[in-house]
Amino acid sequence: MSWPERPLAAEMILRGMTILSVSAVTEVIREALDDERLQDIWVRGEVTNYKHHSRGHRYFSLSEHEERSSAMINCVMWDSNARNLAISPANGMDVIVFGYVRLYAPQGKYQIDVQDIRLAGEGEKHLLVERWKRELADEGVFSTVRKRPLPGFPQRVGVVTSETGAVLHDIINVLSRRYPVEVVLSPAAVQGETAHTSIARALRRVDGKVDVIIIGRGGGSFEDLFPFNHPDVVRAIAGCTTPVVAAIGHEVDITLSDLAADVRAPTPSAAAELVVPERVQLQEILRKYRRQMITALVIRIERGYEEIRSLRERLHKRRFVRKIGEHKQDLSDSADRMLRSLSTRLDRERLKLAELRALLNGKNPLQLLSAGYCVAEKDNRILRSVTVIAAGDRLRLRFIDGNTDVRVEDVKYDKKV
């Protein structure tokens, strides 16, 4: 009797092999699809099997047919993204889609979750603009630091646009209505293969000759506005010494020129309103200042009149006479006080002087002479003792009213020497 064949699962278990569930395999595939190379990608292909769901979702495939191979990938675009589409996809259309690859687990299929669809030619230009944007940003062309304020009261406004388009007409109408200034047109071709060269040249031609520049174009498609994304135009705007206002396309259209300009306006007419003040508003402001100045002047005149009246009152003749009289009385009183003080002081000084005179007179030898005394001198020296005199010496005797010379005949002493 032979053993029955063992089930395959049991055989795998005996060999130590792992059995994966469907969900486990699905999870492995999902993780593999999380590769960064499959996120935020642009994919080009031909639209096939296109279906527009009643809820707004779009289902289609992108196919690629070559001589040796054929490839296809499913795509889905949900209504939240599809409602903003600028084009209507159709079978056979050559497109570029933007999105990421994800796994649709219920059917075990991978697909592109599409967020944007563009025509292949236009899409390539979008990618080119994105590349230009990164390069110009690295150069600092879009930096807010280099942006300049607009002049308050320009005298000359330069306009870079087509000389035959409605943009120039709109700008001139607004300027003439708001604040008449000189408009200097620097004409340029605003669409076509060489438009970017013409626009850049027109900017350089008018730069430095006006107070502010408006670069403008009416609305149009992405293709129509493409010249204003060109690096030549963007760098020309950034290189201007004159402030630049960009008014390109409609408000929703944003070009690289808009980002490089000092100010962006939603329309050419709005640009004209930005570069000049409103004449009516200025007139009202001037009237307001005039009223304020008149009021201030009247107040100043009234204040000056009050000051003059006060000065006139203070300078009146009667007031001066009264003031002079008051000062005279003050001076008289001061003089009296000074004289009294001086008289008292003189009396004291006279008394001191008399005392000093008496003291000096008491010590003056001439006073003794007036009493009948005399002063004996020998050799011009006053004699104080007879011990210095000898018989035969010549002496001079000084009296109160004169002197005489005598000769000594004998010397007598009051006591024995």
JOHUPE-V721436 format. One record per residue. PSI is psi in whole degrees, -180 to 180 (none if undefined). OMEGA is omega in degrees with one decimal (999 if undefined). Layout:
psi=PSI omega=OMEGA
psi=PSI omega=OMEGA
This chain:
psi=126 omega=-179.8
psi=151 omega=178.1
psi=141 omega=176.7
psi=153 omega=179.9
psi=137 omega=-178.7
psi=146 omega=177.6
psi=152 omega=-178.1
psi=-39 omega=-179.7
psi=-44 omega=179.9
psi=-37 omega=179.2
psi=-41 omega=179.8
psi=-39 omega=178.7
psi=-44 omega=-179.7
psi=-32 omega=-179.5
psi=0 omega=178.0
psi=20 omega=-179.8
psi=148 omega=-178.9
psi=136 omega=177.4
psi=121 omega=-179.6
psi=144 omega=173.4
psi=167 omega=179.2
psi=-43 omega=-179.0
psi=-34 omega=178.3
psi=-44 omega=177.8
psi=-41 omega=179.3
psi=-41 omega=-179.8
psi=-39 omega=177.7
psi=-44 omega=179.4
psi=-41 omega=179.9
psi=-43 omega=178.1
psi=-37 omega=179.0
psi=-35 omega=-179.3
psi=-8 omega=176.5
psi=4 omega=178.1
psi=135 omega=-177.2
psi=-27 omega=179.5
psi=-13 omega=179.0
psi=10 omega=-179.8
psi=140 omega=178.1
psi=61 omega=-176.0
psi=156 omega=172.4
psi=131 omega=-178.6
psi=132 omega=179.9
psi=139 omega=178.2
psi=180 omega=-179.8
psi=132 omega=-179.1
psi=128 omega=174.9
psi=161 omega=177.2
psi=39 omega=-175.4
psi=132 omega=177.2
psi=133 omega=177.3
psi=106 omega=-175.9
psi=154 omega=-179.4
psi=-25 omega=178.8
psi=2 omega=176.9
psi=-10 omega=179.6
psi=153 omega=178.7
psi=128 omega=177.8
psi=132 omega=178.0
psi=177 omega=176.3
psi=151 omega=171.9
psi=126 omega=-178.5
psi=155 omega=178.9
psi=119 omega=-176.7
psi=121 omega=175.2
psi=174 omega=-176.5
psi=-39 omega=-173.8
psi=-13 omega=-177.4
psi=161 omega=176.5
psi=129 omega=-177.4
psi=151 omega=-179.5
psi=145 omega=176.6
psi=138 omega=179.9
psi=150 omega=-179.9
psi=149 omega=173.6
psi=138 omega=176.9
psi=116 omega=-175.6
psi=160 omega=-175.0
psi=-36 omega=-178.4
psi=-30 omega=176.3
psi=-35 omega=-174.8
psi=-27 omega=-176.3
psi=-17 omega=-179.4
psi=11 omega=-177.8
psi=137 omega=177.2
psi=-14 omega=179.8
psi=163 omega=175.2
psi=106 omega=-177.8
psi=152 omega=177.9
psi=155 omega=179.2
psi=137 omega=179.0
psi=-4 omega=-178.2
psi=134 omega=177.2
psi=114 omega=-172.6
psi=166 omega=168.5
psi=127 omega=-179.8
psi=149 omega=177.8
psi=134 omega=179.5
psi=-151 omega=-179.5
psi=155 omega=-179.6
psi=132 omega=177.5
psi=165 omega=-179.5
psi=131 omega=173.2
psi=93 omega=-169.5
psi=-42 omega=-175.9
psi=-33 omega=-179.6
psi=1 omega=179.0
psi=36 omega=-178.6
psi=150 omega=173.2
psi=152 omega=-177.7
psi=166 omega=177.4
psi=125 omega=173.6
psi=103 omega=-170.6
psi=134 omega=177.3
psi=-20 omega=179.2
psi=147 omega=177.4
psi=133 omega=178.0
psi=153 omega=174.1
psi=145 omega=-172.1
psi=-49 omega=-179.1
psi=-47 omega=179.1
psi=-38 omega=179.8
psi=-40 omega=177.9
psi=-37 omega=177.6
psi=-34 omega=175.4
psi=-44 omega=178.7
psi=-38 omega=178.2
psi=-41 omega=178.3
psi=-41 omega=178.3
psi=-40 omega=178.4
psi=-44 omega=176.6
psi=-39 omega=-178.4
psi=-44 omega=179.3
psi=-44 omega=-178.5
psi=-45 omega=-179.1
psi=-34 omega=176.5
psi=-40 omega=177.7
psi=-29 omega=177.9
psi=-10 omega=-179.1
psi=14 omega=-177.1
psi=-32 omega=-176.9
psi=5 omega=-176.1
psi=135 omega=178.2
psi=-18 omega=-178.5
psi=-35 omega=-175.7
psi=-5 omega=-178.8
psi=139 omega=-175.0
psi=152 omega=176.6
psi=156 omega=178.7
psi=148 omega=178.1
psi=146 omega=-177.7
psi=-39 omega=-176.2
psi=78 omega=-179.3
psi=151 omega=176.5
psi=-28 omega=179.7
psi=128 omega=179.9
psi=122 omega=177.0
psi=143 omega=-179.5
psi=123 omega=176.4
psi=107 omega=-179.0
psi=-177 omega=176.7
psi=137 omega=-179.1
psi=-8 omega=-178.7
psi=-4 omega=-176.1
psi=174 omega=-179.4
psi=-18 omega=-177.4
psi=-48 omega=-179.0
psi=-43 omega=180.0
psi=-45 omega=-179.4
psi=-43 omega=-178.2
psi=-44 omega=-179.2
psi=-40 omega=179.9
psi=-45 omega=-178.6
psi=-44 omega=-179.1
psi=-43 omega=-178.4
psi=-31 omega=179.7
psi=-40 omega=-173.7
psi=-50 omega=-170.2
psi=91 omega=-173.6
psi=125 omega=176.9
psi=170 omega=176.1
psi=127 omega=179.1
psi=125 omega=179.7
psi=111 omega=-179.3
psi=129 omega=170.8
psi=91 omega=-170.1
psi=149 omega=179.1
psi=152 omega=170.8
psi=129 omega=-174.1
psi=5 omega=172.7
psi=158 omega=-176.4
psi=171 omega=-174.4
psi=-33 omega=-177.5
psi=15 omega=-176.6
psi=-39 omega=-177.5
psi=-38 omega=178.4
psi=-42 omega=180.0
psi=-41 omega=-179.0
psi=-46 omega=-180.0
psi=-41 omega=-179.9
psi=-39 omega=179.7
psi=-37 omega=177.8
psi=-48 omega=-179.4
psi=-30 omega=-177.4
psi=-36 omega=-175.4
psi=-15 omega=-178.2
psi=133 omega=179.2
psi=-9 omega=-178.7
psi=-6 omega=-179.0
psi=175 omega=-180.0
psi=-27 omega=179.5
psi=150 omega=-177.6
psi=136 omega=171.5
psi=122 omega=173.6
psi=120 omega=-171.0
psi=157 omega=174.1
psi=147 omega=177.0
psi=180 omega=-178.5
psi=162 omega=179.5
psi=-180 omega=179.5
psi=174 omega=176.4
psi=-40 omega=179.6
psi=-40 omega=-179.9
psi=-38 omega=-176.2
psi=-1 omega=-173.8
psi=-38 omega=179.8
psi=-28 omega=-178.3
psi=-3 omega=172.5
psi=-10 omega=-174.2
psi=139 omega=-179.9
psi=-32 omega=179.0
psi=-43 omega=-179.7
psi=-44 omega=-178.0
psi=-45 omega=179.5
psi=-34 omega=177.3
psi=-39 omega=177.7
psi=-48 omega=-178.9
psi=-28 omega=-178.1
psi=-4 omega=-178.8
psi=139 omega=172.7
psi=-16 omega=179.0
psi=138 omega=176.4
psi=141 omega=-175.7
psi=133 omega=173.9
psi=124 omega=-179.8
psi=131 omega=177.4
psi=81 omega=-171.1
psi=120 omega=178.5
psi=-156 omega=178.5
psi=177 omega=-175.9
psi=-33 omega=-176.9
psi=-14 omega=-179.3
psi=122 omega=178.4
psi=116 omega=178.7
psi=170 omega=177.4
psi=-27 omega=175.7
psi=-37 omega=176.4
psi=-41 omega=-177.8
psi=-30 omega=-177.9
psi=-24 omega=-177.1
psi=158 omega=177.4
psi=-34 omega=178.8
psi=142 omega=176.1
psi=134 omega=177.5
psi=145 omega=-177.9
psi=-29 omega=-179.7
psi=162 omega=175.7
psi=-39 omega=178.6
psi=-41 omega=177.5
psi=-35 omega=177.6
psi=-43 omega=178.3
psi=-37 omega=177.7
psi=-30 omega=-178.8
psi=-34 omega=-170.9
psi=-16 omega=178.8
psi=151 omega=176.4
psi=171 omega=178.2
psi=119 omega=-176.4
psi=-43 omega=-179.7
psi=-43 omega=178.3
psi=-40 omega=177.9
psi=-41 omega=178.9
psi=-40 omega=178.2
psi=-40 omega=177.5
psi=-42 omega=178.3
psi=-41 omega=177.5
psi=-40 omega=178.0
psi=-45 omega=178.3
psi=-38 omega=179.9
psi=-44 omega=178.0
psi=-42 omega=179.7
psi=-41 omega=-179.8
psi=-41 omega=178.7
psi=-45 omega=179.2
psi=-45 omega=-180.0
psi=-38 omega=-179.9
psi=-42 omega=178.3
psi=-45 omega=178.6
psi=-41 omega=179.9
psi=-40 omega=178.7
psi=-45 omega=179.2
psi=-41 omega=179.2
psi=-40 omega=178.1
psi=-38 omega=178.1
psi=-42 omega=178.0
psi=-39 omega=178.9
psi=-41 omega=178.8
psi=-42 omega=179.2
psi=-40 omega=178.5
psi=-43 omega=177.6
psi=-41 omega=179.6
psi=-39 omega=178.3
psi=-41 omega=-179.2
psi=-27 omega=-178.2
psi=11 omega=-179.2
psi=147 omega=-176.0
psi=-46 omega=-179.2
psi=-39 omega=-179.9
psi=-38 omega=177.9
psi=-44 omega=179.9
psi=-44 omega=179.4
psi=-43 omega=179.8
psi=-41 omega=179.4
psi=-43 omega=177.6
psi=-44 omega=179.4
psi=-41 omega=-179.7
psi=-38 omega=176.8
psi=-46 omega=179.9
psi=-42 omega=177.9
psi=-42 omega=179.7
psi=-41 omega=179.3
psi=-46 omega=178.9
psi=-41 omega=179.8
psi=-41 omega=179.2
psi=-43 omega=178.7
psi=-44 omega=-179.7
psi=-39 omega=179.3
psi=-41 omega=179.4
psi=-43 omega=178.5
psi=-44 omega=179.6
psi=-40 omega=-179.7
psi=-42 omega=178.8
psi=-50 omega=176.6
psi=-41 omega=-178.8
psi=-38 omega=178.7
psi=-40 omega=178.2
psi=-44 omega=-179.5
psi=-39 omega=-179.3
psi=-38 omega=177.9
psi=-43 omega=-180.0
psi=-43 omega=178.3
psi=-40 omega=179.8
psi=-41 omega=178.0
psi=-42 omega=178.9
psi=-42 omega=179.0
psi=-38 omega=178.9
psi=-43 omega=179.3
psi=-41 omega=179.4
psi=-41 omega=179.6
psi=-40 omega=179.2
psi=-34 omega=179.5
psi=-27 omega=-179.2
psi=2 omega=-178.3
psi=122 omega=-179.7
psi=-25 omega=178.6
psi=-29 omega=176.7
psi=-37 omega=177.6
psi=-36 omega=-179.9
psi=-34 omega=179.6
psi=-16 omega=179.0
psi=6 omega=176.9
psi=3 omega=178.0
psi=166 omega=174.3
psi=168 omega=-176.6
psi=126 omega=179.8
psi=134 omega=-179.8
psi=143 omega=174.9
psi=125 omega=-178.1
psi=42 omega=176.8
psi=23 omega=177.5
psi=134 omega=-178.1
psi=134 omega=-180.0
psi=130 omega=178.2
psi=-6 omega=-178.6
psi=150 omega=179.6
psi=-7 omega=-177.2
psi=-17 omega=-179.4
psi=7 omega=-177.4
psi=142 omega=176.3
psi=157 omega=-179.7
psi=137 omega=-179.3
psi=-11 omega=178.1
psi=147 omega=175.2
psi=129 omega=-177.5
psi=160 omega=173.2
psi=128 omega=179.1
psi=123 omega=-178.6
psi=122 omega=178.4
psi=178 omega=-178.5
psi=-29 omega=-175.5
psi=13 omega=176.5
psi=-164 omega=-179.3
psi=164 omega=-179.6
psi=153 omega=178.1
psi=139 omega=-178.0
psi=162 omega=175.8
psi=136 omega=-178.2
psi=124 omega=177.0
psi=-32 omega=-178.3
psi=151 omega=178.9
psi=127 omega=179.0
psi=141 omega=-178.1
psi=144 omega=177.9
psi=-21 omega=178.7
psi=164 omega=-174.5
psi=132 omega=-178.9
psi=none omega=999
